[in-house]
Amino acid sequence: MGGKKKSKNELPERQPILDALMDSPDVQSVLRLGIASEPDGHLVMAATLQLIDSLPIYVISHTLDDAKRRIRGVVGDTVEVYLEPELVRDPAQEQPATDVIVIKASD
């Protein structure tokens, strides 16, 4: 699609965009996706991506940059892309049960 502007009523299909966002082992899911056309015809796309909270910051940053690159590959270079990470607890990390936490005290 290159860098072409879309007409005001012509928005890209959502599924290729969702596929591009999910094309990373670090993205757990796409929580929200919004696509709009500005009055001048430029596309604006915003998404919230669910990522694991134990990922290092540089991995999160690389994941978001990579997702923007893949989105622009699908809908064109002129699209404004805004991505927001939503961090969730890593299911692989075990948290101790609250009934096994012992707090020592003295009288």
C-alpha positions in Angstrom: 0.0 0.0 0.0 3.1 2.3 0.3 2.6 5.8 1.6 -0.7 6.5 0.0 -3.3 8.5 2.0 -6.7 6.8 2.5 -9.9 8.5 1.6 -12.0 9.6 4.6 -14.4 6.7 4.4 -11.8 4.1 3.4 -10.3 2.4 6.5 -8.1 -0.6 6.2 -9.2 -4.0 7.3 -8.7 -4.8 11.0 -7.5 -8.4 10.7 -4.2 -7.8 8.9 -3.4 -5.1 11.5 -4.3 -7.5 14.3 -2.1 -10.2 12.7 0.8 -7.8 12.4 0.4 -6.7 16.1 0.3 -10.4 17.3 3.3 -11.4 15.2 5.6 -11.3 18.2 6.2 -13.8 21.0 6.2 -11.0 23.5 2.6 -9.8 22.7 0.1 -11.8 24.6 -3.0 -10.1 23.1 -4.4 -6.9 21.6 -6.8 -5.4 24.1 -7.9 -2.4 22.1 -7.5 -1.2 18.5 -8.8 2.0 17.0 -8.4 3.2 13.5 -9.5 6.6 12.3 -8.9 8.9 9.4 -8.0 12.5 9.9 -9.8 15.2 7.8 -6.7 15.4 5.5 -6.9 11.6 4.9 -4.0 10.5 7.1 -4.7 7.4 9.1 -4.3 7.3 12.9 -4.1 3.9 14.6 -3.9 3.3 18.3 -3.7 0.0 20.2 -3.2 -1.4 23.6 -1.0 -4.5 23.7 -0.9 -6.9 26.6 2.7 -7.7 27.6 4.2 -9.7 30.5 5.4 -7.5 33.3 8.7 -9.4 33.8 10.0 -8.4 30.4 13.0 -6.1 30.5 12.4 -2.5 29.4 14.6 -2.8 26.3 12.5 -5.9 25.2 9.3 -3.9 25.7 10.7 -1.0 23.7 11.9 -3.2 20.9 8.6 -5.1 20.8 6.7 -1.8 20.4 9.1 -0.4 17.7 8.8 -3.7 15.9 5.0 -3.6 16.0 5.0 -0.1 14.6 7.2 -1.2 11.7 4.9 -4.2 10.9 1.8 -1.9 11.0 3.4 0.5 8.6 4.2 -2.4 6.4 0.5 -3.3 6.3 -1.2 0.1 6.0 1.6 2.4 4.7 4.3 4.7 5.9 2.2 7.8 6.6 0.0 6.2 9.3 0.4 7.6 12.8 0.8 4.7 15.2 0.3 5.0 18.9 0.9 1.8 21.0 0.3 1.5 24.7 1.7 -1.5 26.6 -0.5 -3.0 29.4 1.6 -5.1 31.7 0.2 -8.3 33.3 1.6 -10.6 35.8 3.8 -13.4 34.4 1.9 -16.7 34.8 5.2 -18.6 34.8 6.3 -16.8 38.0 4.9 -18.4 41.1 3.7 -16.2 43.9 3.6 -17.7 47.4 0.2 -18.3 48.8 -0.8 -15.8 51.4 -1.3 -18.4 54.1 2.4 -19.4 53.9 3.7 -16.0 54.5 4.9 -15.7 58.1 5.7 -12.5 59.8 7.7 -12.9 63.0 6.8 -10.6 65.8 7.8 -10.3 69.5 5.7 -9.5 72.5 
